[in-house]
Amino acid sequence: MLNTSRLAGGAAVAFALQVTGAGLAYVSQVALARWMGTSSFGVYVYALAWATLGGILLGLGFPQSMLRFIPQYRTTKDGARLRGLIRSSQRLTLAISVAIASIGSVVALTVVAPGRHDASAVTLVALWLVPVGALINLDSAIIRAGGRIVGAYAPALVLRPLAILLISGACWLEWGRLTAVTVLLITIGVYVVVTALQAFFVHEVLRDGEPAKAAIYDKRVWLRVSVPLLLVAGFQLALSQADLLIVGATRGVRDAAFYQAASKTAMLVSYLLVAVNAIAAPLFSELEAKKDRVTLQRFVALSTQWVFWPTLFIAAGLALLAPYVLGLFGPHFVTARGALLVLLLGQLVNAACGSVGYLLSMTGHQDDTAKVYGITSVVNVCLCYASTRVFGLVGAASATTVSMVVWNVWLYRLTRKRLGIRASALAFFARADADTRQPSETSAFDRSAPHGMSHLALSAVNAQGSVVGNNNDVSG
């Protein structure tokens, strides 16, 4: 039978880090909202949203393709290509992102809001968040695909919000106020420290399996996969950030602050899916390479169960306590209660459909995924703009939820069509069909001997607490 204890152990490590990071990030947002005031907090989250968008796009799809290629190279012990992939992706990401930040800085100083030093300062700092943010995303994916969940998630998810919270708190106690520029400068300093810590773990991934000293650069192959995955990542981020950006552009930074509170609160229920995806994404790639569809179906069905029922319970609790939770940000933030309730509904659909986005992308169907996210994101932007202007925060949340339902159902149907995999919460109850296979078909998960289990599954529970596993995933 399916050996779930090892998988549960790996998921527990990922989930613990995700919960800790989510809690710290949420506390940090609450504290900053109170220390900065609604308007300054709105400017900060609006600038950070644009910087996040730039960091994802200038990652060129490499963070996503790492989860595809590194598990393969580790399985085949192809150290030369592993080294070439990591080196070329880091160099290209840094070169392009630094160039864009430099050009943007010149534009900000000469064109953007001349004479308004506050606007120019916010723009400049946000621009230089892009290169370090892009490198953090890339290195996190490298470490994650290399089987070290602590290294992948602890610096970015735990240290980053904790350091921003502590340093910002110290500045607030010293000066009695915080501006958007101050907190953005603190953020960029923390980002630099995080990249330095991640460099150690990337080096450890390079040392795994005694990789060859020479490097092989299959750039054409890597880019062929990375470009569609870049589109997927960009469209995913557009789907997750378009509402906040449109609210800020059409209704001002105060409403952006209110919407950020609702969005961050709704995202709390998604971290279990993100934690399970931490294990699932590279494992999907390995199981597809082995053509082990029986194990793939069983793992997908089980992981969706791990996600959906706790998510339903957490979402119900947040819905009941919405006024009190939003009130933590400040008394005026209760305005976003309606938006929060609508966003929670979308997160439930996301959890019910399982890891369909990763499942398609990691099994060679990234073009299909890019198409779905592309069409949905364009529709989402148009729908969000129109509904926000008419219905305000609830309109933005409704557009996001409708888009989330559409892409999840669409990807679920493509998963059935392309892979024959049932990924929804109900798929678990159809597992009896898979259990009728012959003994000779026993999958890697069913063997109790250490070498019978996949390399990635074992790495999920090794003594160092490492596990194969974003950013912030918006897809099911």
Secondary structure, 3 states (H helix, E strand, C coil): CCCHHHHHHHHHHHHHHHHHHHHHHHHHHHHHHHHHCHHHHHHHHHHHHHHHHHHHHCCCCHHHHHHHHHHHHHHHCCHHHHHHHHHHHHHHHHHHHHHHHHHHHHHHHHCCCCCCHHHHHHHHHHHHHHHHHHHHHHHHHHHHHCCCHHHHHHHHHHHHHHHHHHHHHHHHHHHCCCCHHHHHHHHHHHHHHHHHHHHHHHHHHHHCCCCCCCCCCCHHHHHHHHHHHHHHHHHHHHHHHHHHHHHHHHHCHHHHHHHHHHHHHHHHHHHHHHHHHHHHHHHHHHHHHCCCHHHHHHHHHHHHHHHHHHHHHHHHHHHHCHHHHHHCCCHHHHHHHHHHHHHHHHHHHHHHHCCHHHHHHCCCCHHHHHHHHHHHHHHHHHHHHHHHHHHHHHHHHHHHHHHHHHHHHHHHHHHHHHHCCCCCHHHHHHHHHHCCCCHHHCCHHHCCCHHHCCHHHHHCCCCCCCCCCCCCCCCC
